[in-house]
Amino acid sequence: MKSLSPLFSLPNSRTPPAISAIFNSSICSVIRNSNNTQQNPTLKRRRSSKPTINISPAPLIIPTTIPPSSVPPKKVLVPIGFGTEEMEAVIMIDVLRRAGAAVTVASVEERLEVEASGGTRLVADSLISACSDEIYDLVALPGGMPGSSRLRDCKILQDITSKQAEAKRLYAAICAAPAITLLPWGLLKRKPTTCHPAFMDKISPFWAVKSNLQVSGELTTSRGPGTSFVFAVSLVEQLFGESVAKEICDLMLLNVADEDSRKQEFDEVSWSLDHAPQVLIPVANGSEEIEVVTIIDILRRANANVVVVSVEKSLQIVASSGTNIIADKMISAVADSIYDVIILAGGTSGSERLHKSKILKKLLKEQQSGGRVLGAIGSSPAILHKQGLLKDKRTTGHPSITSTLNDGVSGARVVIDEKVITSKGLSTATHFALAIVSKLFGQARARSVAEGLVFEYPR
């Protein structure tokens, strides 16, 4: 796979050979346009491309992580700061940990707790000062604003990343980070680079590449939240090889079949409201962080009022791949509240813990009896099923639980039946969240949010 037009044979530009096999073959084919080529810089540039997902059937039972090997783990640093894009950070962290990497999430702030760009509160594993003497196989920077500026202004991180580049070890950046963070550090010299469309004008026209993924020597760059999966899987392949990257595609449900529709809707009813939607998202230890963070981020981008509540004994929960998330409230604080939408994220152990919450059980029952919206993704449709809330409803869920659903629908990433919406999980979380936005706010709002994510949305 070539990243550039033959007209411009630029040095140190490569794409790992298996990325073509993974993302343009029958196994995943996640992004057909990830290798859009740079044309003659004197010609007018085309509008930026967005990811296209073409996928093939997933196995019925999918493990949550790749079994560990005897080889020492690859060490990865993911720095975060105030305003970091949470989808980009969490998808990277989750995917790399599933592949077997030892990922350190480091705060460039003076405290471990960091508020991300969409308001999600993440807790880092360490302060960046504790990482200065470590050697990493990969340093990967999430984007977001002002997160990318906070990373740029961190001298310790600059030194770590500069040494990484000098030693020709892997480093990567997505969204605003290539232009806002790496460029001022001088780490994009003579390297074809992509980034979020809003920041492309900061990169030299000769080296700016309008692609979803660009691998240039040790540097990998990508465009935004909507390209985070292809970005993360590319990093997995560079660290662990093609076979592990293919396994990750299976784990993340990136291999949903081409013929799978984005959504199927039955017995269509209106969800529109005369006020800003009030959305409740309960979380627990073991909740799937990609699903939690993606849903929160996208709904907040659409201007829904999202409240995240913990069913544990503390606000802080540890998600399924070790990401630490701080909820807004304890579930006891909302026991008597009414929400327009309640959404359950998946994660096997997280779903079990949500199912045990008596307060949540009461809220879900009242939600159904009140004719309000219920949503569930991944393994959590099983919660609604066990509580008798899916009677006569057509649904979908993670492949590991679909056989337990009475009216399961195959061939769709998202299924809507009146005021119940379900989804397969993980990589379908963006489709799920945008489907909710479309039902609540309309297609135009969903399309606008998708454009900001650099995510393809059907017209």
C-alpha positions in Angstrom: 0.0 0.0 0.0 1.5 3.3 -1.0 0.8 6.5 0.9 1.8 8.9 -1.8 1.4 9.5 -5.5 4.3 8.2 -7.5 4.8 11.8 -8.6 6.2 12.5 -5.2 8.4 9.8 -4.0 9.0 11.1 -0.5 11.5 9.6 1.9 10.6 7.5 5.0 7.0 7.0 4.0 5.6 3.5 4.5 2.5 1.7 5.7 2.9 -1.7 7.5 2.2 -4.4 4.9 -0.5 -6.1 6.9 -2.5 -2.9 7.3 -3.6 -3.3 3.7 -4.5 -6.9 4.4 -6.4 -6.0 7.5 -8.2 -2.9 6.4 -8.7 -3.7 2.7 -9.4 -7.4 2.8 -12.3 -9.6 3.7 -11.1 -9.8 7.3 -11.7 -6.2 8.3 -11.6 -3.7 5.5 -12.2 -0.9 8.0 -11.2 2.1 5.9 -11.0 1.9 2.2 -9.8 5.5 1.9 -7.1 5.4 4.6 -4.4 5.6 1.9 -5.7 8.5 -0.1 -2.7 9.9 -1.9 -1.2 13.3 -1.9 -1.5 14.9 -5.3 0.4 17.7 -6.8 0.4 20.5 -4.2 -0.4 23.0 -6.9 -3.7 21.4 -7.6 -6.8 22.2 -5.7 -7.3 19.8 -2.8 -10.3 17.6 -2.6 -12.6 17.6 0.4 -11.2 15.4 3.1 -12.2 11.7 3.1 -14.0 10.0 5.9 -13.7 6.3 7.0 -15.7 3.7 5.3 -16.4 0.4 7.1 -16.6 -2.8 5.2 -16.6 -5.8 7.4 -17.0 -9.7 7.4 -18.8 -12.0 9.9 -17.7 -12.2 13.5 -17.3 -15.5 15.5 -20.1 -16.2 17.9 -17.9 -16.1 21.0 -15.2 -13.6 21.1 -12.6 -13.4 23.9 -12.0 -10.0 25.6 -8.2 -10.0 25.3 -5.5 -11.8 23.4 -3.8 -14.5 25.6 -0.5 -13.4 27.1 2.8 -14.7 25.8 6.1 -15.2 27.4 7.6 -12.3 25.5 8.1 -9.2 27.6 5.2 -6.8 27.0 5.7 -3.8 24.8 5.7 -0.6 26.8 3.4 2.2 25.6 3.0 5.8 26.9 -0.3 7.6 26.4 -0.2 11.1 27.9 -3.4 13.0 28.7 -4.2 16.5 29.7 -7.1 18.9 30.3 -9.2 18.8 27.2 -7.8 15.6 25.7 -10.3 13.9 23.3 -11.6 11.0 25.4 -12.6 8.7 22.6 -9.2 8.9 21.0 -7.4 8.3 24.3 -9.6 5.5 25.5 -9.8 3.6 22.2 -6.0 3.6 22.0 -5.6 2.5 25.6 -8.2 -0.3 25.3 -7.1 -1.6 21.9 -3.4 -1.7 22.9 -4.1 -3.3 26.2 -6.2 -6.0 24.6 -3.2 -6.7 22.3 -1.0 -7.2 25.3 0.8 -3.9 25.6 1.7 -2.5 29.0 0.1 0.9 28.6 0.9 3.8 31.0 -1.6 6.6 31.0 0.3 9.7 32.2 -1.2 13.0 33.2 0.7 16.2 32.1 -1.3 18.1 34.7 -0.4 18.4 38.4 -2.9 15.8 39.4 -3.9 12.4 38.2 -7.5 13.3 37.5 -8.0 14.9 34.1 -11.2 16.3 32.6 -11.4 15.4 29.0 -12.8 17.6 26.2 -16.3 16.2 26.5 -16.4 16.4 30.2 -15.5 12.7 31.0 -13.2 12.6 34.0 -10.3 10.1 33.6 -7.7 9.1 36.2 -4.2 8.6 34.9 -1.9 5.8 36.1 0.9 8.2 36.9 2.2 11.8 36.5 4.3 12.4 33.4 7.3 13.2 35.7 7.4 9.6 36.7 7.9 8.6 33.1 10.9 10.7 32.1 13.5 7.9 32.6 11.5 5.1 31.0 12.1 3.7 27.5 8.9 3.1 25.5 8.3 1.0 22.4 5.6 3.6 21.5 4.6 7.1 22.6 1.0 7.8 21.3 -0.6 11.2 21.7 -4.4 11.7 21.6 -5.8 14.9 20.3 -8.5 17.2 21.4 -8.4 20.9 22.3 -7.1 22.3 24.5 -5.7 18.8 25.2 -3.2 19.0 22.4 -1.9 22.4 23.6 -1.5 21.0 27.1 0.6 18.2 25.8 2.6 20.6 23.7 3.4 22.8 26.7 4.7 19.9 28.8 8.5 20.0 28.6 8.9 16.5 30.0 6.7 15.0 27.4 8.5 17.0 24.7 11.8 15.5 25.8 10.4 12.0 26.0 8.9 12.2 22.5 11.9 13.9 21.0 14.2 11.1 22.3 11.7 8.6 21.0 12.0 10.1 17.5 15.8 10.4 17.7 16.1 6.7 18.6 13.8 5.8 15.8 11.3 4.2 18.1 7.6 4.5 17.3 5.6 7.6 18.1 2.1 8.6 17.0 -0.5 11.4 17.1 -4.1 11.8 16.1 -6.6 14.6 15.5 -5.1 18.0 16.5 -2.0 16.5 18.1 0.1 16.2 14.9 -0.3 19.9 14.1 -0.6 21.4 17.5 1.8 19.2 19.5 4.4 17.5 17.2 4.8 20.3 14.6 6.1 22.9 17.1 8.4 20.3 18.5 10.0 19.8 15.1 8.9 16.2 14.9 7.1 16.3 11.5 10.1 17.4 9.4 10.1 15.6 6.0 7.3 13.3 7.1 4.0 13.0 5.2 1.3 13.7 7.9 -2.4 13.8 8.4 -4.5 15.3 11.1 -8.0 16.6 11.8 -9.4 18.6 8.8 -9.7 21.7 11.0 -5.9 21.8 11.5 -4.6 20.6 8.1 -3.7 24.2 7.1 -1.0 24.3 9.8 0.9 21.5 8.0 3.1 22.3 5.0 1.0 21.6 1.9 3.8 19.5 0.4 3.7 17.1 3.4 0.0 17.2 4.3 -1.8 14.0 3.3 -5.6 13.9 3.4 -5.9 10.3 4.6 -7.4 8.6 7.6 -4.1 6.9 8.4 -0.6 7.9 7.5 2.5 5.9 8.5 5.8 7.7 7.8 8.8 5.8 9.1 8.4 5.8 12.9 5.6 8.3 12.9 1.9 7.4 12.6 -0.8 10.0 12.3 -4.6 9.9 11.9 -7.6 12.3 11.7 -9.9 12.1 14.6 -12.3 10.1 16.9 -13.9 8.5 13.9 -10.6 7.0 12.7 -9.4 6.0 16.2 -9.9 2.2 15.6 -7.9 2.1 12.3 -5.2 4.2 14.1 -5.0 1.9 17.1 -5.0 -1.3 15.1 -2.2 0.1 12.9 -0.2 0.7 16.1 -0.9 -2.9 17.2 0.3 -4.2 13.9 3.5 -2.2 14.1 4.2 -3.5 17.7 3.0 -7.0 17.5 2.5 -8.0 13.8 -0.3 -8.8 11.4 -1.8 -11.9 13.2 -2.3 -10.0 16.4 -3.8 -7.0 14.5 -6.3 -9.4 12.8 -7.2 -10.9 16.2 -7.9 -7.4 17.5 -10.2 -6.8 14.6 -12.2 -9.8 15.7 -12.2 -8.7 19.4 -13.4 -5.2 18.6 -16.1 -6.4 16.2 -14.4 -4.5 13.4 -15.4 -7.5 11.2 -19.1 -6.9 11.1 -20.2 -8.1 7.6 -20.4 -5.7 4.6 -24.0 -6.6 4.3 -24.8 -5.6 7.9 -26.8 -2.4 7.8 -26.0 0.4 10.1 -29.4 0.1 11.7 -32.7 -1.6 11.4 -35.8 0.1 12.8 -39.2 -1.6 13.6 -42.5 0.0 14.6 -41.0 3.5 14.3 -42.1 6.1 16.7 -40.9 9.7 17.4 -38.4 10.4 20.1 -38.3 14.1 19.7 -38.6 16.3 22.8 -39.4 20.0 23.5 -36.4 20.2 25.8 -32.8 19.2 25.9 -32.8 15.4 26.4 -31.9 14.2 29.9 -29.7 11.1 29.6 -28.6 8.7 32.4 -25.6 6.4 31.9 -25.0 4.0 34.8 -21.5 2.6 35.1 -19.8 -0.1 37.2 -16.4 -1.8 37.7 -15.9 -3.8 34.5 -18.1 -1.6 32.2 -16.7 -1.5 28.7 -14.8 1.9 28.5 -15.0 2.3 24.8 -18.8 2.0 24.9 -19.1 4.3 27.9 -16.9 7.0 26.7 -18.1 7.0 23.1 -21.7 7.3 24.1 -21.0 10.1 26.6 -18.8 12.0 24.1 -21.1 11.9 21.2 -24.3 12.7 23.1 -22.6 15.6 24.7 -21.4 16.9 21.3 -25.1 16.8 20.3 -25.9 18.9 23.4 -27.8 16.3 25.4 -27.5 16.6 29.2 -25.7 13.4 30.1 -25.3 12.3 33.7 -23.0 9.4 34.5 -23.8 7.5 37.7 -21.8 4.9 39.6 -23.5 1.8 41.0 -20.4 1.1 43.1 -19.5 2.4 46.5 -17.4 5.2 45.1 -17.6 7.6 42.1 -14.5 6.1 40.6 -14.9 2.9 38.6 -12.3 0.7 36.9 -13.5 -0.2 33.5 -12.9 -3.6 31.7 -9.5 -2.7 30.3 -8.3 -0.8 33.3 -9.3 2.7 32.4 -10.3 4.7 35.5 -13.4 6.8 35.1 -15.0 9.1 37.6 -18.8 9.3 37.5 -20.8 12.5 38.0 -23.0 11.1 40.8 -23.8 8.0 42.9 -26.9 6.2 41.7 -28.5 6.8 45.0 -28.6 10.5 44.2 -30.8 9.9 41.2 -33.1 7.2 42.6 -36.2 9.5 42.4 -35.2 11.3 39.1 -36.8 10.9 35.7 -34.7 10.7 32.5 -35.7 10.8 28.9 -33.1 8.1 28.0 -31.3 5.5 30.1 -28.4 3.8 28.3 -26.6 0.7 29.6 -23.0 0.0 28.4 -21.7 -3.5 28.1 -18.7 -5.4 29.5 -19.4 -8.8 31.0 -18.6 -8.1 34.6 -19.9 -4.6 34.4 -23.2 -5.8 33.1 -23.5 -8.3 36.0 -22.8 -5.5 38.5 -25.4 -3.2 36.8 -27.9 -6.1 36.9 -27.5 -6.4 40.7 -28.3 -2.8 41.4 -31.7 -2.5 43.0 -32.0 1.2 42.3 -31.1 0.7 38.7 -33.7 -2.1 38.4 -36.3 0.3 39.8 -35.3 3.0 37.4 -35.4 0.7 34.4 -38.8 -0.6 35.2 -40.2 2.9 35.7 -38.5 3.9 32.4 -40.4 1.3 30.5 -43.7 1.8 32.2 -43.4 5.6 31.5 -42.9 5.0 27.8 -39.4 6.5 27.8 -36.3 5.4 25.9 -34.1 2.4 26.9 -30.8 1.7 25.3 -28.3 -1.2 25.8 -25.1 -2.1 24.0 -22.7 -5.1 24.0 -23.6 -7.5 26.7 -26.1 -5.2 28.5 -29.2 -6.1 26.4 -29.1 -9.3 28.5 -29.9 -7.1 31.6 -33.0 -5.8 30.0 -34.0 -9.3 28.9 -33.5 -10.8 32.4 -35.6 -8.0 33.8 -38.4 -8.7 31.4 -38.1 -5.4 29.6 -37.6 -6.7 26.1 -40.9 -8.5 25.6 -42.0 -8.5 22.0 -39.0 -6.2 21.1 -36.5 -7.0 18.4 -32.9 -6.4 19.5 -29.3 -7.2 19.0 -26.2 -7.4 21.2 -22.7 -8.7 21.5 -22.3 -12.1 19.6 -21.7 -13.8 22.9 -25.2 -13.0 24.2 -27.4 -12.8 21.1 -28.5 -16.5 21.4 -30.2 -15.6 24.8 -32.3 -12.9 23.2 -35.8 -14.0 22.2 -36.2 -11.7 19.2 -32.5 -11.2 18.2 -31.9 -9.5 14.8 -28.8 -10.5 12.8 -27.4 -8.3 10.0 -27.6 -5.0 11.8 -25.1 -3.0 14.0 -28.0 -1.1 15.7 -31.6 -2.2 16.1 -34.4 0.1 17.2 -37.9 -1.1 18.2 -40.2 1.7 19.2 -38.3 3.2 22.2 -35.8 0.4 22.7 -32.4 0.7 21.0 -29.6 -2.0 21.1 -26.3 -2.5 19.5 -23.5 -5.1 19.1 -20.9 -3.2 21.0 -17.3 -1.9 20.9 -16.6 -0.6 17.4 -20.4 -0.2 16.8 -20.7 2.2 19.7 -20.3 5.2 17.4 -23.1 4.0 15.1 -25.2 3.4 18.3 -24.7 6.8 19.7 -25.3 8.6 16.4 -28.5 6.6 15.9 -29.7 8.0 19.3 -28.7 11.5 18.3 -30.6 11.1 15.0 -33.8 9.9 16.9 -33.6 12.7 19.5 -32.4 15.6 17.3 -32.8 14.6 13.7 -30.5 13.5 10.9 -28.9 16.9 10.4 -27.6 17.0 13.9 -26.3 13.5 13.7 -24.5 14.3 10.4 -23.0 17.4 11.9 -21.6 15.5 14.9 -20.3 12.7 12.6 -18.5 15.3 10.5 -16.7 16.6 13.6 -15.7 13.1 14.5 -14.4 12.4 10.9 -16.8 9.5 10.7 -18.8 8.5 7.7 -22.5 9.1 8.1 -25.1 7.9 5.6 -26.8 10.6 3.6 
